[in-house]
């Protein structure tokens, strides 16, 4: 089935608008969108998934729209944003010093952005801080600083180049005495599905801080930098203490680890459709890295390491009067089947049983269901049902997660998190039991 035919699947009418078929793609770039739709279907089939099952039918189109939204910066020009956005502001006329349009420092802090890592195609989050010193007795509308930053964030990026491009664009676009940019970037660092079982201390995020300056900010030791950084410290941002870390840990993945020509070709097709050149040196290894990571979620029977624990060893007559036990903050990683965007977080398990189980058993169950194409509601239920089959029916599971789809696709609700609950046995009928468990759950998502 070709791209044009593919886009007509599962047509639905909602208020007279076709939300599942080709009319939804009726915007500039339709050909590129349909190419991404075809490529995503190839990736789903490579994962061993049924592309026509409920939950995946519309996934190719959803992914295509999300990717095009997240890389719309390729179609935007800075001059269109800053044109007409400079306003006269004389500032101090007869005093010693500088202010406003005569050279005072202007800072916009805490601009939330997201971008896609050019090394692995995983999204990353950015906290952007911009300072500039006006010249020519002109100031720029503050919202334009955010819009210019977003032009370059909405492209395949790496932190230092992103900072440099924002800085250079503002320097040329508004011609101030100088521009300074500080970026705090957080990159998802997903583990390998097998090694993660052996590394409970795996950290889900890699954080880096980068800076860029032009004009009066060219010299990193200039007094104007001191002023800028001092104002950032009011927000708890300390450039001097920024950790030195490798940015994208996927760069250590060898391309030969993913050699399926069809899958590699699908990712290359996506890169082309987004407006990138797959032969750009920074992108040569990207398809292989993305596929290597994506295959962690292949529809296969990942072994659930139950450590020899057998349900028949439990005397379930003791369950209803058993001791209350819990395991908190079991980490998990998963891939949303609706947008092929990652989500991760922690799982809390409470149960009544006289036999307390090893944490590794519950962690194995969590990993088993996490490393698949998932939705959080299903993940919560599957974990609860499996734990109850081992420990008896009195089980409660709480899953807390951060979803990448909540900071992308035009939603961009930074800092949001999702919690889901499954209750079985006593927990479903006893409010005191539920309350007892919920009260011991720590602040897990901070």
C-alpha positions, 0 to 999 in steps of 0.5 A: 500500500502506498503513502497516499493509500496509507493515509486513508486508514481508519477515517473518522468524522468529528464535527465534519472534519476528517481526523483520521485520514488524508484531510488531516494532512492537508497542509504545506508539506503533505508529501513529506508527512506522508513519507514519514507515515510510510517510514514509521510503518516500517519501523513498527513492523521492524518492532514486530508489531501489528500496525493495524491493531487498536492503539497503533492504527493512527500512530504513523500519522501522529508520529509524522505530525509530532516530528514536523511540529517539533522541527518546524524551525527549518521553515522559519526565518529570524528576520520575519520575527524581529522585523518591526519588533525594535522600539525606540527607548532613549533611556538616561539622557543626563546621568552617568551610566547606562539604562534601557536603550542606552546600553543597560543589560536586559535579561529574559530567564527560564524560557522552556524549549525542547528539541531533538538530539541530532545524534539519536533523535531522542527529544531533550528539554532546554531551559534558556536564558538570554541577555542582551545590551541594547544599542542605537537607543532601541529595544526589542520586544521581549517575546521575540527573544523566545521566538528566535530561540524556538526557531533553532530549538525546533530543529535537530540540534546539540546544545552548544550549536543551539546556543551559538545559533541563538546568539548569532541570530540575535546579534545579526537580527537586532544588532545590539552591543552584545548577546549572551545565551545560557542553556540548561539541557536535559537529555533522556538517557534510556538504558538497554533493556537487558543491562538495566536489570543489573543497574538499579542506579541508572540515571534517566537524565543527562544534564549539561550547561552551555554558554555563548556570547557575542559583542561585549560578551565575547570575553567570558571574563568581562564585567558584563558577564559577571552581571549577567551570571549574577542575575542568573544566580538569583534563580539558582543557576550557577555556571561555575558549578556546571558538571562536565558530562558527555551529552548524548551517550548514544554516540558510543553506540556502533552503527553496525549494531543496527544493520537492517537496511529497511529500518535504516532507510526508514530513518534516513527517509524521515531525516530527509522529510524533516528538511535535513541531509542524512549525509551531514557528518553529524547525522551519518550514525544517527539512523543506526543509533536510533534503531539500536535504541528503538529495538529495546522495545521490540515485541518479544518475550523479554525474560522476566527474572522471577528469581525462582519465586513460585506462587505455590510456595505462598500460603494464601490463607495468610494473605488477608491477614498478612503483613503490609509491605511495600517497594517504592520508586522502582524505575521504569522506561517505556515507549508510548505507542501513540507517538513513539515518544519515550516516557519514564518514571517510578513504580510503587507497589504495596501488598499484604502478605506474610512473605516479603519478596525481594525488590529485584523480583518486583523490578523484573516485573516492572522492566518486563512490561516497561520495555514495550510499546506501552500506554501508562494505564495498561502498564499499571494494570499489567504490573498489578495483575502480575504481582497479584498472581505471585503475592495474592490479590491484595495489591496496589500499584501507583505509577508516576511518569514524565511523558515526552509527548507532554513537552512536544507536539505543540502541547509543551506542558513542561514540568507536568507528570502523570500518575495512575493507580491499580487496586486489587483485593483489599485495596479496592474495598478498604479506603484505610489500606489505600490511604496507608499506602499513599501516605508513604509514597515519597516525592518521587518526580522532583 
